[in-house]
Amino acid sequence: MFSINHILEPKTLKEAILYYDENPKLKVIAGGTDVLIHLHHGKLEDVELLSLRKINHLDEVKLQEDGTIVIGAMTTFSTLFRDKIINQYISILAEASVSMGGPQIRNIATIGGNICNGAVSADSAPSLFTLNAILRLESKKGVRMIPIQDFYEGPGKVKLLQGEILTHILITEDNYHEMKGKYIKFSNRKAMDIAMLSVAVTGQVEDEVFKDLRIALGVSAPVPVRCSKAEDYAVGKECSEETIKKIGELALSNARPRNSWRGSKPYRQHLINVLTQRAIKEIVFKGGGKDDEKN
Ligand SMILES: Cc1cc2nc3c(=O)[nH]c(=O)nc-3n(C[C@H](O)[C@H](O)[C@H](O)COP(=O)(O)OP(=O)(O)OC[C@H]3O[C@@H](n4cnc5c(N)ncnc54)[C@H](O)[C@@H]3O)c2cc1C
C-alpha cells in the first residue's frame, strides 16, 4: 500500500545523524501522521525512511537547573498535555496539545513533526511563538539554535538545512515565569479538525496593568505570526475593556488571512479580533484581574 523502499531505525541520535549525512534523500519520520498521509496520496514514492522512534531520550520533558524547559522533539501530544512540568509552568502548551487531532493522533503525533511540517495550522506553533521557543537542530556539522519565529518560511516550508534533525525545543524561564497563557482554537468541528483560526496569548498582568503581552496567530498569514503592533501598544496600559478592544483591533495589522473553504477572509478577520480579546480577558482573569464576562 505504501511505496516504502527501506526503513532505518537508529537507536541513537549520533547514528541517525550519520545515516542522514550519508544519504540526504532519506525522509525523516517521527509519528508518521503527516508522512504516511503523503505516502498514501502518492506524494512520496520509493522512499527510504529514517525513523526517530527508537532513539532514546528524545521523548522527554525536562526542567533544567537554570529553569529552562527542554522538550524532546519526539514527545507526543498525549505526553505533553499530561506532563507535570508543562502543566505547571506552560499550561498554554498543554491546552494546545489537547486541542490537537483526536486521542489516536495525539498518542503518536510528535511536537517535532508538528513544527517541521511547517503547517500554518499547526496547533503547537502559536503557543511556542508566544513563549519565544528556541529550536535545537543537529546535523553532522554541529548544533544550531534558532528562534521558532525564524524557522517558518512559507506554507509547509521550514528552514531545516540538509542533514538537520530537530532534537529539542527550549523555553527559557524568563519567557514563562509569572506569565499566564491561553490558547483558543477555532475549527468547524470540535475534534479531529485542524484550526480555521487559532490565537495564543501569553502575558503578565500586575496591578491590572499589562507588564508583558505576547499574541500569536495561526492560519492568519502564510506562516504563524506574532502581533507586534498590538503587543507594543499593550505594554504599560491598564487592562481596561477599552484597551483590550484596541489590542484586538491592532492584532489584525500583522495578519493576512485568506479565503478558504474552511472560512472566509472577513470571518477570519472577525475571529482574530474577537478571539484575541477573549484570550486576553482570560489572562487578565488568571492574573488576578477582573473579567467582566465572568464577574
Ligand atoms: C486525522 C488527523 C488529524 C490531525 N489533526 C491535527 C490537528 O488538529 N492539529 C495539528 O496541528 N495537526 C493535525 N494533524 C497533522 C499531524 O498529525 C501533525 O502535524 C503532527 O504533529 C505531525 O507529527 P508526526 O510526528 O506525526 O510527524 P511526521 O508525519 O512523522 O513528520 C512530519 C514532517 O516533519 C518531518 N520531521 C518530523 N520530525 C522531525 C525531526 N525531529 N527533525 C526533522 N524533521 C522532522 C518529517 O520529515 C515530515 O516532513 C492531523 C493529522 C491527521 C492524520
The ligand as an SDF file (V2000), in Angstrom:
LIG
                    3D

 53 58  0  0  0  0  0  0  0  0999 V2000
   -6.5310   12.6570   11.3000 C   0  0  0  0  0  0  0  0  0  0  0  0
   -5.5010   13.7380   11.5000 C   0  0  0  0  0  0  0  0  0  0  0  0
   -5.8260   14.8180   12.3050 C   0  0  0  0  0  0  0  0  0  0  0  0
   -4.8840   15.8260   12.5130 C   0  0  0  0  0  0  0  0  0  0  0  0
   -5.2220   16.8800   13.3210 N   0  0  0  0  0  0  0  0  0  0  0  0
   -4.3190   17.8540   13.5620 C   0  0  0  0  0  0  0  0  0  0  0  0
   -4.6500   18.9480   14.4190 C   0  0  0  0  0  0  0  0  0  0  0  0
   -5.7480   19.0630   14.9540 O   0  0  0  0  0  0  0  0  0  0  0  0
   -3.6950   19.8890   14.6210 N   0  0  0  0  0  0  0  0  0  0  0  0
   -2.4580   19.8280   14.0540 C   0  0  0  0  0  0  0  0  0  0  0  0
   -1.6200   20.7060   14.3000 O   0  0  0  0  0  0  0  0  0  0  0  0
   -2.1240   18.8020   13.2220 N   0  0  0  0  0  0  0  0  0  0  0  0
   -3.0180   17.8240   12.9700 C   0  0  0  0  0  0  0  0  0  0  0  0
   -2.6870   16.7820   12.1460 N   0  0  0  0  0  0  0  0  0  0  0  0
   -1.3980   16.7900   11.4480 C   0  0  0  0  0  0  0  0  0  0  0  0
   -0.2960   15.9450   12.1470 C   0  0  0  0  0  0  0  0  0  0  0  0
   -0.8330   14.9650   12.9710 O   0  0  0  0  0  0  0  0  0  0  0  0
    0.6490   16.8260   12.9800 C   0  0  0  0  0  0  0  0  0  0  0  0
    1.2780   17.7870   12.1880 O   0  0  0  0  0  0  0  0  0  0  0  0
    1.6950   16.0130   13.7490 C   0  0  0  0  0  0  0  0  0  0  0  0
    2.1820   16.7530   14.8430 O   0  0  0  0  0  0  0  0  0  0  0  0
    2.8770   15.5690   12.9110 C   0  0  0  0  0  0  0  0  0  0  0  0
    3.7620   14.8710   13.7600 O   0  0  0  0  0  0  0  0  0  0  0  0
    4.3560   13.4540   13.3730 P   0  0  0  0  0  0  0  0  0  0  0  0
    5.2430   13.0520   14.4820 O   0  0  0  0  0  0  0  0  0  0  0  0
    3.2960   12.5020   13.0020 O   0  0  0  0  0  0  0  0  0  0  0  0
    5.1990   13.8880   12.0940 O   0  0  0  0  0  0  0  0  0  0  0  0
    5.6670   13.0510   10.8150 P   0  0  0  0  0  0  0  0  0  0  0  0
    4.4960   12.7620    9.9440 O   0  0  0  0  0  0  0  0  0  0  0  0
    6.4960   11.9100   11.2140 O   0  0  0  0  0  0  0  0  0  0  0  0
    6.6140   14.1760   10.1560 O   0  0  0  0  0  0  0  0  0  0  0  0
    6.1010   15.4130    9.7060 C   0  0  0  0  0  0  0  0  0  0  0  0
    7.1950   16.1750    8.9490 C   0  0  0  0  0  0  0  0  0  0  0  0
    8.2250   16.6000    9.8140 O   0  0  0  0  0  0  0  0  0  0  0  0
    9.4930   15.9880    9.4930 C   0  0  0  0  0  0  0  0  0  0  0  0
   10.0580   15.6700   10.8060 N   0  0  0  0  0  0  0  0  0  0  0  0
    9.4310   15.0430   11.8270 C   0  0  0  0  0  0  0  0  0  0  0  0
   10.1950   15.0330   12.9220 N   0  0  0  0  0  0  0  0  0  0  0  0
   11.3440   15.6700   12.6030 C   0  0  0  0  0  0  0  0  0  0  0  0
   12.5250   15.9980   13.3320 C   0  0  0  0  0  0  0  0  0  0  0  0
   12.6440   15.7110   14.6430 N   0  0  0  0  0  0  0  0  0  0  0  0
   13.5240   16.6350   12.6900 N   0  0  0  0  0  0  0  0  0  0  0  0
   13.4140   16.9600   11.3790 C   0  0  0  0  0  0  0  0  0  0  0  0
   12.3050   16.6960   10.6380 N   0  0  0  0  0  0  0  0  0  0  0  0
   11.2780   16.0640   11.2470 C   0  0  0  0  0  0  0  0  0  0  0  0
    9.1560   14.8040    8.6020 C   0  0  0  0  0  0  0  0  0  0  0  0
   10.1990   14.5160    7.6850 O   0  0  0  0  0  0  0  0  0  0  0  0
    7.9100   15.3270    7.8850 C   0  0  0  0  0  0  0  0  0  0  0  0
    8.2780   16.1790    6.8230 O   0  0  0  0  0  0  0  0  0  0  0  0
   -3.6070   15.7510   11.9050 C   0  0  0  0  0  0  0  0  0  0  0  0
   -3.2900   14.6430   11.1210 C   0  0  0  0  0  0  0  0  0  0  0  0
   -4.2190   13.6470   10.8980 C   0  0  0  0  0  0  0  0  0  0  0  0
   -3.8510   12.4580   10.0580 C   0  0  0  0  0  0  0  0  0  0  0  0
  1  2  1  0
  2  3  1  0
  2 52  2  0
  3  4  2  0
  4  5  1  0
  4 50  1  0
  5  6  2  0
  6  7  1  0
  6 13  1  0
  7  8  2  0
  7  9  1  0
  9 10  1  0
 10 11  2  0
 10 12  1  0
 12 13  2  0
 13 14  1  0
 14 15  1  0
 14 50  1  0
 15 16  1  0
 16 17  1  0
 16 18  1  0
 18 19  1  0
 18 20  1  0
 20 21  1  0
 20 22  1  0
 22 23  1  0
 23 24  1  0
 24 25  2  0
 24 26  1  0
 24 27  1  0
 27 28  1  0
 28 29  2  0
 28 30  1  0
 28 31  1  0
 31 32  1  0
 32 33  1  0
 33 34  1  0
 33 48  1  0
 34 35  1  0
 35 36  1  0
 35 46  1  0
 36 37  1  0
 36 45  1  0
 37 38  2  0
 38 39  1  0
 39 40  1  0
 39 45  2  0
 40 41  1  0
 40 42  2  0
 42 43  1  0
 43 44  2  0
 44 45  1  0
 46 47  1  0
 46 48  1  0
 48 49  1  0
 50 51  2  0
 51 52  1  0
 52 53  1  0
M  END
$$$$
